[in-house]
Amino acid sequence: MVRYIGSRDITQLLDRKGIGPFIRQLCDYLRADFRRWEDFEKSARLASHSTQGVIELMPTSDGTLYAFKYVNGHPVNTEAGKLTVTAFGVLADVATGYPMMISEMTILTALRTAATSAMAAKALARPEHSPKGQVPFIDINGAKVADSTFIRAFLERTYGLDFDEGLDGVQRAQAWAIERMMENHFGWTMIAERWLCPANFAKGPAHFFDGAPEGVREMVQNEVRNNIRAVGVGRHTDLEIVALAVNSLAAVSAMTRFRSTADGLFEAMRYVDRERDTDNAAVRAAVVEMADCLRDFADTCRQLPERAEDSLRFYTFLVSFTGKVRSLRVGTSITSTSGVKLCTTKAMFF
């Protein structure tokens, strides 16, 4: 009997096990397979290219089991509201040639990528080897350089590169200002929201320590809190931190002329209200919750300066949309008559 595992089975499994434990267990399996690398039959993927994209088959075998993955890459699919990448896989018994399992691999590919990245980071990210005690750093012919800014400068100087090629002097200055603001200022406001807001911490960072010894989670959170305070952001009230984040978004919006995209998001917000009476119960429940969240968040932030109004509306939409849209099932989408489409997925991708 051939077993079929669909996307619903995968999401139900993730709901039961939790995303953190699932990825940790996946890391263990990947690590075990890498340790027997020579056991696998390796061949180049078979690719079929077209003007619209590519379809690939990726086979392998260890002599006992045979597997292949089918995956596509079609960037043009976004124009039709479809996924750019989909995948499925087959597992078979080598001795009999009988297929044993057919599985969806669109979600699994994302999970595999996350697990592989985590496994590689654990093996390669060794702060004690860095000249500044931090990652990232590079070691090229004995020259160790730490911090992404200085790594970039080293690569440009050593290999004659210019990552800002095509920008004039003013644009280079703006790029530098935006980079520093987002990394050294806005980034800390987001860390504060993620680590110091109890609800956000419970959804994300708290699970980094699932299975860790008692007290480790609280110790790390306190260290993060101290670091946020040390850079200055943590000395403000919650509302003031949100105001700082909103003003940074407003500055980026002004410098990058982000207005058209923001207008599209505002239309999506208006669509949420228009669809409150839809006949689809799942969609109705989701849009009602999202709309309520939008209004609640706006009420909380009424004290913010009026000059940040447009950016506040944009920020409000992002917070409410990513926080509330996960009540929809995987693959659900809402399309308005004006063409605004809100494609949704499970909470694990936010």
C-alpha positions in Angstrom: 0.0 0.0 0.0 1.4 3.4 -1.0 1.0 6.0 1.7 0.1 9.6 0.7 1.1 12.5 2.9 -0.6 15.8 1.9 -0.1 19.4 3.1 -3.0 19.0 5.6 -1.2 16.0 7.1 2.0 18.0 7.4 0.3 21.0 9.1 -1.5 18.7 11.5 1.8 17.0 12.4 3.4 20.4 13.0 0.4 21.5 15.2 0.8 18.3 17.3 4.6 18.4 17.6 5.3 22.1 17.5 7.5 23.8 14.9 10.6 23.9 17.2 10.7 20.2 18.1 9.9 19.2 14.5 12.9 21.2 13.1 15.2 19.9 15.8 14.2 16.3 15.0 14.7 17.0 11.3 18.2 18.4 12.1 19.0 15.1 13.7 17.9 13.1 10.6 19.8 15.4 8.3 23.0 15.2 10.4 22.8 11.4 10.4 22.5 11.4 6.6 25.4 13.8 6.1 27.5 11.4 8.2 26.9 8.7 5.7 27.3 10.9 2.7 29.3 8.3 0.7 26.4 5.8 1.0 24.2 7.9 -1.4 24.1 7.7 -5.1 24.5 11.3 -6.3 23.7 12.6 -9.7 22.9 16.0 -11.2 19.3 17.1 -11.2 17.4 16.7 -14.4 16.1 20.0 -15.5 13.6 21.0 -18.2 13.7 24.8 -18.9 11.1 26.9 -20.6 10.5 30.6 -21.1 8.1 30.5 -18.1 10.4 28.6 -15.7 12.0 25.3 -14.9 10.8 21.8 -13.8 13.4 19.6 -12.1 13.7 16.0 -10.9 16.2 15.4 -8.1 16.9 11.6 -7.6 19.0 9.8 -5.0 19.4 6.3 -3.5 21.4 4.7 -0.7 21.0 1.2 -2.1 18.0 0.4 0.1 15.7 3.2 -0.6 15.2 5.3 -3.7 13.7 8.8 -3.7 13.2 11.7 -6.0 11.8 15.2 -5.6 9.8 17.0 -8.3 10.1 20.8 -8.0 9.4 23.7 -10.2 10.4 27.4 -10.3 8.0 29.7 -12.2 8.3 33.3 -11.2 5.5 34.3 -13.6 3.0 32.3 -11.5 2.6 35.3 -9.2 0.7 37.1 -12.0 -2.0 34.4 -11.8 -2.0 34.3 -8.0 -0.2 30.9 -7.9 2.8 29.7 -6.0 6.1 30.1 -7.8 7.5 26.9 -6.3 5.6 23.6 -5.7 7.1 20.2 -5.0 6.2 16.6 -4.2 8.4 13.5 -3.6 8.3 9.7 -4.0 10.0 7.1 -1.8 10.5 3.6 -3.1 12.0 0.2 -2.1 15.1 -0.6 -4.2 14.7 -4.4 -3.8 11.2 -4.5 -5.3 10.9 -1.2 -7.0 7.6 -0.7 -5.2 6.7 2.9 -4.3 6.2 3.2 -0.6 5.2 6.9 -0.1 4.1 9.9 -2.1 4.4 13.2 -0.2 3.8 16.9 -0.7 7.1 18.7 -0.4 6.3 22.4 -0.9 6.0 22.9 2.9 8.6 20.2 3.6 11.1 22.0 1.4 10.7 25.1 3.5 11.2 23.1 6.7 14.2 21.3 5.2 15.8 24.6 4.3 15.2 26.0 7.8 16.6 22.8 9.4 19.7 22.7 7.1 20.4 26.4 7.8 20.1 25.8 11.5 22.4 22.8 11.4 25.0 24.6 9.2 24.9 27.6 11.5 25.5 25.5 14.6 28.5 23.8 12.9 30.0 26.9 11.2 29.1 29.8 13.4 31.9 29.7 16.0 32.1 33.1 17.7 35.1 32.1 19.6 37.1 31.9 16.3 36.0 35.4 15.3 38.4 38.3 15.9 35.5 40.3 17.5 33.8 37.3 19.2 30.8 37.6 16.9 29.3 36.2 13.7 29.3 36.6 10.8 33.0 36.6 10.1 35.1 35.3 7.2 38.6 33.8 7.0 40.2 34.2 3.6 43.8 33.1 3.4 44.3 33.8 7.1 42.7 37.2 7.0 39.8 37.2 9.5 37.2 39.9 9.1 34.1 40.2 11.3 30.8 42.2 10.9 28.9 42.3 7.7 29.7 45.9 7.0 33.4 45.3 7.1 33.1 42.0 5.3 31.5 43.8 2.5 34.2 46.4 2.4 36.9 43.8 2.5 35.3 41.9 -0.5 34.9 45.1 -2.5 38.5 46.1 -1.8 40.0 42.7 -2.4 38.1 41.6 -5.5 37.5 45.0 -7.1 33.7 44.9 -6.5 31.2 47.7 -6.0 27.9 46.5 -4.6 26.5 50.1 -5.0 27.4 50.2 -8.7 25.0 52.5 -10.5 24.2 54.7 -7.5 25.2 58.4 -7.5 26.7 60.1 -4.4 23.3 61.1 -2.9 21.8 57.6 -3.4 24.9 56.0 -1.8 24.5 58.3 1.2 20.8 57.5 1.5 21.6 53.8 1.2 24.1 54.1 4.1 21.7 56.1 6.2 18.9 53.6 5.7 21.1 50.7 6.4 22.4 52.2 9.7 18.9 53.3 10.8 17.4 49.9 10.1 20.2 47.9 11.6 21.2 50.0 14.6 17.8 51.6 15.5 14.7 50.0 13.9 16.1 46.5 14.4 16.3 47.0 18.2 12.7 48.2 18.3 11.7 44.9 16.6 13.8 42.9 19.0 12.1 44.7 21.9 8.7 43.8 20.4 9.7 40.2 19.9 11.5 39.5 23.1 9.9 41.8 25.7 6.2 41.7 24.7 4.9 38.6 26.6 2.5 37.5 23.8 5.1 37.8 21.1 7.8 36.1 23.2 5.5 33.2 23.9 4.8 32.7 20.1 8.4 32.8 19.0 11.6 33.2 21.1 10.3 31.2 24.0 10.3 28.0 21.8 14.0 28.5 21.1 14.6 27.0 24.5 12.2 24.0 24.3 14.1 21.2 26.0 16.7 23.5 27.5 17.6 23.3 31.2 15.3 25.1 33.6 16.2 28.8 33.9 18.0 29.2 30.6 15.1 30.8 28.9 14.7 33.5 31.6 18.5 34.0 31.7 18.7 34.7 28.0 15.6 36.9 28.0 17.1 39.0 30.8 20.3 39.3 28.8 18.4 40.5 25.8 16.5 43.0 28.0 19.7 44.4 29.3 21.2 44.7 25.8 18.1 46.5 24.6 18.3 48.9 27.5 22.1 49.4 26.9 21.5 50.7 23.3 18.8 53.1 24.6 15.7 51.6 23.1 14.8 49.7 26.3 14.7 52.9 28.3 11.5 54.0 26.6 7.8 53.1 27.3 6.1 50.5 25.0 4.2 53.3 23.2 7.4 55.3 22.7 9.2 52.3 21.2 6.3 51.8 18.8 6.5 55.6 17.9 10.2 55.2 17.2 9.6 52.2 14.9 6.8 54.1 13.1 8.9 57.1 12.5 11.7 55.0 11.1 9.2 53.4 8.7 8.0 56.8 7.7 11.5 57.9 7.0 12.2 54.9 4.8 8.8 55.4 3.1 9.8 59.0 2.2 13.3 58.2 1.0 12.3 55.1 -1.1 8.9 56.5 -2.4 7.1 53.5 -0.9 3.7 55.2 -1.3 2.3 53.1 -4.1 2.9 49.8 -2.1 1.4 51.3 1.0 -1.7 52.4 -0.9 -2.1 48.8 -2.1 -1.9 47.6 1.6 -4.4 50.2 2.6 -6.8 48.9 -0.1 -6.3 45.5 1.4 -7.3 46.8 4.8 -10.5 48.3 3.3 -11.2 45.0 1.6 -11.1 43.3 4.9 -14.0 45.4 6.1 -15.9 44.9 2.9 -15.7 41.1 3.2 -17.0 40.9 6.7 -20.3 39.5 5.4 -18.9 36.9 3.0 -20.7 33.5 2.8 -17.4 31.6 3.5 -17.4 31.0 7.3 -13.6 30.5 7.6 -12.9 33.7 5.6 -15.6 35.6 7.5 -14.1 34.6 10.9 -10.6 35.6 9.8 -11.5 39.0 8.3 -13.6 39.9 11.3 -10.8 39.1 13.6 -8.3 41.0 11.5 -10.6 44.1 11.2 -11.1 44.1 15.0 -7.4 43.9 15.5 -6.8 46.8 13.1 -9.2 49.0 15.1 -7.9 47.9 18.5 -4.3 48.6 17.5 -5.2 52.0 16.0 -7.0 53.0 19.2 -3.9 52.1 21.2 -1.7 54.3 19.0 -3.9 57.4 18.8 -1.3 59.2 21.0 1.3 59.0 18.3 2.3 62.2 16.4 0.0 63.1 13.4 3.0 63.4 11.1 3.4 59.6 11.4 -0.2 58.9 10.4 0.5 57.3 7.0 3.3 55.2 8.3 1.2 54.2 11.3 -1.5 53.0 9.1 1.0 50.9 7.2 2.6 49.5 10.3 -0.8 48.8 11.8 -1.8 46.7 8.8 1.5 44.7 8.9 1.1 43.9 12.6 -2.6 42.9 12.4 -2.3 41.0 9.1 0.6 38.8 10.1 -0.7 38.3 13.6 -4.3 37.4 12.7 -4.4 36.0 9.2 -3.1 32.7 10.4 -6.6 31.7 11.5 -7.1 30.8 7.8 -6.2 27.3 6.6 -3.1 26.7 4.4 -3.7 27.7 0.8 -6.7 29.9 1.5 -6.8 33.2 -0.4 -9.1 36.1 -0.6 -9.5 38.1 -3.9 -11.3 41.3 -4.2 -13.0 42.7 -7.3 -10.2 45.2 -7.6 -7.6 42.5 -7.8 -6.2 42.8 -4.3 -5.2 39.3 -3.2 -4.3 38.3 0.3 -2.5 34.9 0.1 -2.3 33.3 3.5 -0.5 30.4 5.2 0.1 28.9 8.6 1.6 30.8 11.5 4.9 29.0 11.2 5.8 31.2 8.1 5.3 34.5 10.0 
